[in-house]
Amino acid sequence: MSLSFANRTRTYDERRGVIRFVGHDGLKQVVFLLSVGLFEQDSSHWSLREQGYLMAFDRCHSRILEIAQALYRKKNRSMIEMDANAVGSSLRFAN
């Protein structure tokens, strides 16, 4: 089977500093945790931070899913962390 992203739902986890989204490989659910450190965000208002991260995620949605699929093929785990170490310099976003 191949990884699919039928559900576009994504959530911001403030405590972990990640955006969480889910893919599926057949019946297997795969959780991705995208570090918000990959986004350059200069918001001084904490209440705007979540919205800014989610908007940046949405703008880069296709590229994020491409990278998520490549990481899944490489790691084949049920939870994949997408931080600078895992992604490298290929994923730098700007708001």
Backbone as ProteinMPNN parsed JSONL, in Angstrom:
{"seq_chain_A": "MSLSFANRTRTYDERRGVIRFVGHDGLKQVVFLLSVGLFEQDSSHWSLREQGYLMAFDRCHSRILEIAQALYRKKNRSMIEMDANAVGSSLRFAN", "coords_chain_A": {"N_chain_A": [[0.84, -1.181, 0.0], [0.277, 2.351, -0.328], [1.134, 5.498, 1.137], [-1.389, 7.712, 2.128], [-3.177, 10.827, 2.365], [-5.953, 11.445, 3.233], [-7.477, 12.96, 4.96], [-7.453, 16.303, 5.667], [-7.049, 17.459, 8.108], [-5.251, 19.158, 10.608], [-3.392, 19.882, 13.548], [-2.258, 22.167, 16.024], [0.168, 21.689, 18.419], [0.935, 23.177, 21.147], [2.488, 22.706, 23.451], [4.395, 20.792, 22.646], [5.416, 22.048, 20.456], [4.769, 21.551, 17.76], [3.141, 20.772, 14.63], [0.584, 18.591, 14.164], [-0.304, 15.985, 12.017], [-2.031, 13.47, 10.077], [-1.473, 10.475, 8.264], [-2.356, 7.662, 6.164], [-1.597, 4.279, 5.644], [-2.946, 1.969, 4.058], [-4.753, 0.294, 6.443], [-3.224, 1.171, 8.491], [-2.42, 3.774, 10.648], [-0.501, 6.718, 10.439], [1.269, 8.994, 12.258], [2.356, 12.276, 11.967], [4.684, 14.645, 13.105], [5.33, 17.827, 12.78], [7.841, 20.072, 13.246], [7.42, 23.33, 14.457], [9.507, 25.002, 14.392], [10.579, 24.932, 11.902], [9.262, 26.806, 10.526], [9.538, 30.232, 9.896], [8.699, 32.474, 12.113], [7.702, 35.487, 13.358], [5.983, 36.434, 15.406], [4.794, 38.352, 18.027], [2.598, 38.072, 19.567], [1.136, 35.653, 21.419], [-1.359, 34.456, 20.996], [-1.731, 34.711, 18.28], [0.143, 33.107, 17.186], [-0.436, 30.307, 16.84], [-2.369, 30.391, 14.76], [-0.822, 31.545, 12.724], [1.16, 29.569, 12.309], [-0.44, 27.423, 11.421], [-1.512, 28.532, 9.095], [0.827, 28.883, 7.581], [1.545, 26.206, 7.306], [-0.615, 25.316, 5.751], [-0.171, 26.78, 3.376], [2.101, 25.536, 2.445], [1.384, 22.962, 2.082], [1.361, 20.863, 0.041], [4.119, 20.426, -0.463], [4.976, 19.692, 2.103], [3.605, 17.267, 2.43], [4.824, 15.74, 0.42], [7.431, 15.51, 1.445], [6.829, 14.209, 3.838], [5.889, 11.74, 2.849], [8.263, 10.756, 1.7], [9.89, 10.522, 3.989], [8.42, 8.598, 5.366], [8.636, 6.376, 3.661], [11.314, 5.904, 4.014], [11.595, 5.491, 6.822], [9.345, 4.062, 7.774], [7.528, 3.979, 10.073], [5.08, 4.283, 12.752], [4.915, 6.76, 13.881], [6.292, 9.779, 12.982], [8.735, 12.16, 13.332], [9.163, 15.355, 12.129], [11.598, 17.251, 12.044], [14.327, 19.652, 11.927], [16.605, 18.015, 11.853], [15.655, 15.606, 10.753], [14.516, 16.427, 8.366], [16.299, 18.127, 7.141], [17.866, 20.712, 5.19], [16.042, 21.046, 3.202], [13.552, 21.894, 3.78], [12.422, 24.744, 4.564], [10.449, 27.28, 5.63], [8.699, 30.303, 5.022], [6.672, 32.841, 6.416]], "CA_chain_A": [[0.0, 0.0, 0.0], [1.011, 3.608, -0.303], [0.68, 6.459, 2.129], [-2.339, 8.711, 1.627], [-3.574, 11.867, 3.319], [-7.345, 11.723, 2.881], [-8.022, 13.935, 5.894], [-6.565, 17.478, 5.718], [-7.009, 17.994, 9.459], [-3.96, 19.325, 11.257], [-3.562, 20.578, 14.806], [-1.048, 22.733, 16.619], [0.434, 21.26, 19.789], [1.77, 24.24, 21.713], [3.424, 22.137, 24.417], [5.482, 20.113, 21.931], [5.916, 22.92, 19.397], [4.625, 20.828, 16.492], [1.847, 20.619, 13.976], [0.315, 17.164, 14.045], [-1.213, 15.57, 10.956], [-2.099, 12.017, 10.002], [-1.58, 9.795, 6.99], [-2.765, 6.258, 6.286], [-1.04, 3.266, 4.746], [-3.974, 0.953, 4.25], [-5.425, 0.492, 7.727], [-2.238, 1.684, 9.444], [-2.374, 5.229, 10.811], [0.844, 7.244, 10.635], [1.204, 10.338, 12.827], [3.506, 13.122, 11.654], [4.847, 15.793, 13.987], [6.14, 18.802, 12.066], [8.337, 21.107, 14.145], [7.115, 24.691, 14.018], [10.791, 25.666, 14.211], [10.855, 24.978, 10.47], [8.619, 28.011, 10.025], [10.084, 31.463, 10.45], [7.531, 33.19, 12.626], [8.094, 36.572, 14.252], [4.787, 36.988, 16.045], [4.979, 38.583, 19.454], [1.336, 37.761, 20.237], [1.022, 34.201, 21.533], [-2.629, 34.005, 20.449], [-1.64, 34.685, 16.826], [1.162, 32.152, 16.79], [-1.061, 29.088, 16.32], [-2.969, 30.694, 13.46], [0.265, 31.758, 11.773], [1.769, 28.278, 11.982], [-1.371, 26.635, 10.613], [-1.599, 29.157, 7.773], [2.069, 28.543, 6.885], [1.406, 24.784, 6.96], [-1.557, 25.214, 4.625], [0.463, 27.305, 2.16], [3.152, 24.604, 2.012], [0.78, 21.644, 2.272], [1.808, 19.864, -0.942], [5.542, 20.121, -0.23], [5.065, 18.977, 3.375], [3.17, 15.889, 2.21], [5.886, 15.067, -0.351], [8.516, 15.192, 2.373], [6.298, 13.203, 4.762], [5.897, 10.46, 2.149], [9.654, 10.307, 1.565], [10.336, 10.088, 5.315], [7.722, 7.353, 5.695], [9.277, 5.299, 2.883], [12.632, 5.672, 4.613], [11.524, 5.065, 8.22], [8.234, 3.112, 7.912], [7.086, 3.928, 11.468], [3.726, 4.804, 12.971], [5.043, 8.16, 14.257], [7.487, 10.34, 12.357], [8.99, 13.543, 13.7], [9.717, 16.132, 11.023], [12.335, 18.402, 12.539], [15.436, 20.022, 11.045], [17.499, 16.865, 11.705], [15.039, 14.618, 9.869], [14.154, 17.024, 7.085], [17.457, 18.797, 6.546], [17.641, 22.089, 4.727], [15.079, 21.064, 2.108], [12.258, 22.382, 4.252], [12.438, 25.999, 5.309], [9.271, 28.008, 5.214], [8.54, 31.689, 5.485], [5.277, 33.298, 6.443]], "C_chain_A": [[0.885, 1.243, 0.0], [0.357, 4.558, 0.705], [-0.26, 7.468, 1.481], [-2.715, 9.66, 2.762], [-4.99, 12.31, 2.97], [-7.956, 12.813, 3.748], [-7.035, 15.099, 6.03], [-6.465, 18.101, 7.109], [-5.579, 18.047, 9.966], [-4.197, 20.13, 12.509], [-2.217, 21.071, 15.312], [-0.953, 22.28, 18.06], [1.44, 22.24, 20.379], [2.844, 23.677, 22.643], [4.624, 21.498, 23.73], [6.097, 20.974, 20.836], [5.875, 22.262, 18.038], [3.228, 21.006, 15.918], [1.692, 19.129, 13.71], [-0.646, 16.936, 12.885], [-1.059, 14.079, 10.742], [-2.186, 11.561, 8.552], [-2.008, 8.359, 7.238], [-2.084, 5.417, 5.218], [-1.938, 2.052, 4.909], [-4.723, 1.255, 5.531], [-4.502, 1.071, 8.791], [-2.249, 3.209, 9.457], [-0.939, 5.651, 11.099], [0.716, 8.696, 11.085], [2.503, 11.064, 12.489], [3.501, 14.32, 12.588], [5.837, 16.741, 13.321], [6.545, 19.919, 13.017], [8.013, 22.489, 13.603], [8.39, 25.519, 13.898], [11.2, 25.745, 12.753], [10.187, 26.177, 9.802], [9.31, 29.214, 10.652], [8.908, 32.342, 10.833], [7.998, 34.242, 13.614], [6.874, 37.237, 14.878], [5.024, 37.152, 17.53], [3.715, 38.276, 20.248], [1.117, 36.26, 20.234], [-0.273, 33.703, 20.896], [-2.608, 33.953, 18.925], [-0.676, 33.618, 16.329], [0.544, 30.889, 16.178], [-1.63, 29.323, 14.928], [-1.889, 30.873, 12.389], [0.925, 30.456, 11.353], [0.853, 27.453, 11.089], [-1.53, 27.211, 9.209], [-0.345, 28.843, 6.95], [2.043, 27.083, 6.449], [0.517, 24.632, 5.731], [-0.949, 25.71, 3.317], [1.484, 26.32, 1.578], [2.673, 23.161, 2.045], [1.333, 20.586, 1.315], [3.252, 19.448, -0.705], [5.728, 19.336, 1.066], [4.674, 17.52, 3.185], [4.181, 15.108, 1.387], [7.014, 14.617, 0.564], [8.068, 14.123, 3.366], [6.297, 11.817, 4.113], [7.306, 9.901, 2.014], [10.191, 9.809, 2.914], [9.68, 8.77, 5.709], [8.339, 6.179, 4.929], [10.619, 4.914, 3.505], [12.534, 5.024, 5.996], [10.453, 4.02, 8.5], [7.832, 2.893, 9.379], [5.684, 4.492, 11.592], [3.732, 6.246, 13.468], [6.369, 8.676, 13.709], [7.593, 11.808, 12.736], [9.708, 14.232, 12.545], [10.355, 17.395, 11.589], [13.502, 18.673, 11.598], [16.401, 18.862, 10.838], [16.946, 15.846, 10.714], [14.835, 15.153, 8.461], [15.357, 17.632, 6.371], [17.091, 20.188, 6.089], [16.625, 22.18, 3.595], [13.738, 21.654, 2.506], [12.457, 23.59, 5.149], [11.307, 26.837, 4.747], [9.339, 29.437, 5.717], [7.069, 32.016, 5.475], [5.196, 34.379, 5.435]], "O_chain_A": [[2.079, 1.181, 0.291], [-0.814, 4.419, 1.058], [0.037, 8.012, 0.418], [-2.588, 9.337, 3.943], [-5.199, 13.417, 2.472], [-8.864, 13.517, 3.306], [-5.9, 14.897, 6.464], [-5.859, 19.161, 7.268], [-4.8, 17.112, 9.781], [-5.097, 20.969, 12.549], [-1.176, 20.465, 15.056], [-1.888, 22.467, 18.838], [2.642, 22.139, 20.136], [3.988, 24.131, 22.615], [5.755, 21.652, 24.192], [7.181, 20.666, 20.341], [6.812, 22.384, 17.249], [2.276, 21.341, 16.623], [2.56, 18.494, 13.11], [-1.673, 17.605, 12.778], [-0.071, 13.484, 11.174], [-2.871, 12.166, 7.728], [-2.023, 7.893, 8.378], [-2.009, 5.8, 4.05], [-1.72, 1.214, 5.784], [-5.268, 2.347, 5.694], [-4.956, 1.424, 9.879], [-2.108, 3.852, 8.417], [-0.247, 5.025, 11.901], [0.13, 9.523, 10.386], [3.598, 10.541, 12.694], [2.461, 14.931, 12.834], [7.04, 16.482, 13.303], [5.688, 20.634, 13.536], [8.29, 22.793, 12.443], [8.357, 26.624, 13.357], [12.072, 26.538, 12.396], [10.501, 26.522, 8.662], [9.629, 29.191, 11.841], [8.213, 32.883, 9.974], [8.632, 33.907, 14.615], [6.756, 38.463, 14.875], [5.409, 36.204, 18.214], [3.756, 38.225, 21.477], [0.933, 35.657, 19.177], [-0.282, 32.621, 20.308], [-3.397, 33.217, 18.331], [-0.696, 33.271, 15.148], [0.967, 30.453, 15.107], [-1.392, 28.529, 14.018], [-2.045, 30.394, 11.266], [1.217, 30.258, 10.173], [1.306, 26.853, 10.115], [-1.668, 26.463, 8.241], [-0.444, 28.568, 5.755], [2.472, 26.759, 5.341], [0.854, 23.911, 4.792], [-1.187, 25.122, 2.262], [1.699, 26.281, 0.367], [3.487, 22.237, 2.037], [1.735, 19.511, 1.761], [3.576, 18.261, -0.74], [6.545, 18.416, 1.123], [5.336, 16.628, 3.716], [4.378, 13.918, 1.634], [7.493, 13.487, 0.47], [8.843, 13.227, 3.701], [6.663, 10.832, 4.754], [7.519, 8.702, 2.195], [10.873, 8.785, 2.968], [10.322, 7.917, 6.322], [8.539, 5.106, 5.498], [11.001, 3.744, 3.515], [13.301, 4.113, 6.309], [10.634, 3.174, 9.376], [7.8, 1.76, 9.859], [5.162, 5.103, 10.659], [2.688, 6.897, 13.483], [7.426, 8.089, 13.941], [6.678, 12.597, 12.5], [10.728, 13.75, 12.053], [9.743, 18.463, 11.613], [13.648, 17.996, 10.581], [16.968, 18.729, 9.753], [17.7, 15.284, 9.919], [14.965, 14.418, 7.483], [15.419, 17.646, 5.141], [16.111, 20.769, 6.555], [16.369, 23.269, 3.08], [12.881, 21.886, 1.652], [12.639, 23.454, 6.359], [11.225, 27.072, 3.541], [9.975, 29.722, 6.732], [6.313, 31.531, 4.634], [4.128, 34.958, 5.235]]}, "name": "protein", "num_of_chains": 1, "seq": "MSLSFANRTRTYDERRGVIRFVGHDGLKQVVFLLSVGLFEQDSSHWSLREQGYLMAFDRCHSRILEIAQALYRKKNRSMIEMDANAVGSSLRFAN"}
